[in-house]
Amino acid sequence: MAEISETLWNAGVTASDYGAERSTYNAAVFEQYKLCVEMADRVSARRNLANTFFVTLHSGLLAFLGVWLTQPQRARPSVVLLVGGLLVLLSLCTAWWFTLRSYQQLNNGKFQVIAALEERLPARAFKAAEWQALQEGRNWNAYLPLTHVERWIPAIFATTYVLGCVGLAV
């Protein structure tokens, strides 16, 4: 976190640049802090929207496959069709997994900046208080980070697709 603090603060701007009252400078720091917290919240909202998109897409694909595979006049799919379809489905799962990973990395960076900003605020509510109260996500009884759970979902869909493809092939 020390390296974040070193790059966070603009050495060319000090409290004296904001006039005689330090409160103006402190207000500017607090406004930037609020903006950073808001942006982190928006990233989380976008991540939830991406999850909704992928869950809807995969649920729709599974529903379509379920209906298609239960048609009595349906011919057995060729190996090329099975492998090609499986590769597409696994590619979608991989894209979903990397999307989640990217959002997690983006939020980690934002939270590091928020923690560095808190060093200049009267209370360090996020990093020193809340995150420690949640035992930094290390104890699942205290807090189970959503990223640990949500990254399993693409793997579960991928496993379902592989098992379904194997079941159709035999």
C-alpha positions in Angstrom: 0.0 0.0 0.0 3.0 2.3 0.5 3.6 2.4 -3.3 -0.1 3.4 -3.8 0.3 6.3 -1.4 3.4 7.4 -3.1 1.7 7.7 -6.5 -1.7 8.8 -5.2 -0.7 12.2 -3.8 0.1 15.0 -6.2 3.3 16.6 -4.9 2.6 19.8 -6.8 -0.6 20.4 -4.8 -0.6 21.0 -1.1 -3.1 22.3 1.4 -1.6 25.8 1.1 -2.7 25.8 -2.6 -6.3 25.8 -1.3 -6.0 29.1 0.5 -5.6 29.9 4.2 -8.2 27.4 5.4 -7.1 23.8 5.5 -10.7 22.8 5.6 -11.0 23.5 1.8 -8.2 21.1 1.1 -9.7 18.4 3.4 -13.1 18.9 1.7 -11.4 18.3 -1.7 -9.7 15.1 -0.4 -13.1 13.9 1.0 -14.9 14.6 -2.3 -12.3 12.6 -4.2 -12.7 9.8 -1.6 -16.5 9.8 -2.1 -16.0 9.7 -5.9 -13.6 6.7 -5.6 -16.1 4.8 -3.3 -18.9 5.6 -5.8 -16.8 4.3 -8.7 -16.0 1.1 -6.9 -19.7 0.6 -6.3 -20.4 1.2 -9.9 -17.8 -1.4 -10.9 -19.6 -3.9 -8.6 -22.9 -3.0 -10.2 -21.4 -3.6 -13.7 -20.0 -6.9 -12.5 -23.5 -8.0 -11.3 -24.9 -6.9 -14.7 -22.3 -9.0 -16.4 -23.2 -12.0 -14.2 -26.8 -11.6 -15.0 -26.0 -11.5 -18.7 -24.0 -14.7 -18.6 -26.4 -16.6 -16.3 -29.3 -15.6 -18.7 -27.3 -16.6 -21.7 -26.2 -20.0 -20.3 -29.7 -20.7 -18.9 -31.2 -20.0 -22.3 -28.7 -22.2 -24.0 -29.4 -25.0 -21.6 -33.1 -24.6 -22.1 -32.7 -24.7 -25.9 -30.4 -27.7 -25.7 -32.9 -29.5 -23.4 -35.8 -28.9 -25.8 -33.8 -29.7 -28.9 -32.3 -32.9 -27.4 -35.8 -34.2 -26.3 -37.3 -34.1 -29.8 -38.2 -37.6 -30.8 -37.3 -37.1 -34.5 -33.9 -35.7 -33.7 -31.0 -37.4 -35.3 -28.0 -38.1 -33.2 -25.6 -35.2 -33.4 -22.3 -35.8 -35.2 -19.0 -35.7 -33.3 -18.0 -32.6 -35.2 -21.2 -30.8 -34.1 -20.7 -32.0 -30.5 -17.1 -30.9 -30.3 -17.7 -27.6 -32.1 -20.7 -26.8 -29.8 -18.7 -27.8 -26.7 -15.8 -25.5 -27.7 -18.2 -22.6 -28.2 -19.9 -23.2 -24.8 -16.6 -23.6 -23.0 -15.3 -20.4 -24.7 -18.4 -18.6 -23.3 -17.6 -20.0 -19.8 -13.9 -18.9 -20.2 -14.9 -15.4 -21.2 -17.2 -15.2 -18.2 -14.5 -16.4 -15.8 -12.0 -13.9 -17.2 -14.6 -11.1 -17.0 -15.1 -11.9 -13.3 -11.4 -11.9 -12.8 -11.0 -8.6 -14.5 -13.7 -7.0 -12.4 -12.1 -8.4 -9.2 -8.7 -7.0 -10.2 -10.3 -3.6 -11.0 -12.1 -3.4 -7.7 -8.9 -4.5 -5.8 -7.1 -1.6 -7.3 -9.9 0.8 -6.5 -10.1 -0.5 -2.9 -6.3 0.1 -2.5 -6.7 3.7 -3.6 -9.7 4.1 -1.2 -7.5 2.7 1.6 -4.7 5.1 0.8 -7.2 8.0 0.8 -8.5 6.9 4.2 -5.0 7.5 5.6 -5.8 11.3 5.3 -9.3 11.0 6.7 -10.3 11.0 10.4 -11.6 7.5 10.2 -10.4 4.5 8.2 -13.8 2.9 7.9 -13.1 0.6 5.0 -9.5 -0.8 5.3 -8.8 -0.6 9.0 -12.3 -1.2 10.3 -14.7 -3.0 8.0 -12.2 -5.2 6.2 -10.6 -6.3 9.5 -14.0 -6.9 11.1 -14.7 -9.2 8.2 -11.3 -10.9 8.9 -10.2 -9.9 5.4 -12.3 -12.7 3.9 -10.1 -15.4 5.3 -12.7 -16.8 7.6 -15.8 -17.9 5.8 -17.9 -17.8 9.0 -17.2 -14.1 9.2 -17.4 -13.2 5.5 -17.4 -15.2 2.3 -16.3 -12.9 -0.5 -18.6 -13.0 -3.5 -15.8 -13.4 -5.9 -14.9 -16.7 -4.4 -18.4 -18.0 -5.0 -19.2 -16.4 -8.4 -16.1 -17.7 -10.1 -17.3 -21.2 -9.5 -20.4 -20.7 -11.6 -18.7 -20.6 -15.0 -16.8 -23.8 -13.9 -20.0 -25.5 -13.0 -21.6 -24.6 -16.3 -18.5 -25.8 -18.1 -18.5 -29.1 -16.2 -22.2 -29.5 -17.1 -21.5 -29.0 -20.7 -18.6 -31.5 -20.8 -20.6 -34.1 -19.0 -23.6 -33.5 -21.3 -21.4 -33.8 -24.4 -19.8 -37.0 -23.1 -23.3 -38.4 -22.4 -24.5 -37.6 -25.9 -21.3 -39.1 -27.4 -21.7 -42.5 -25.8 
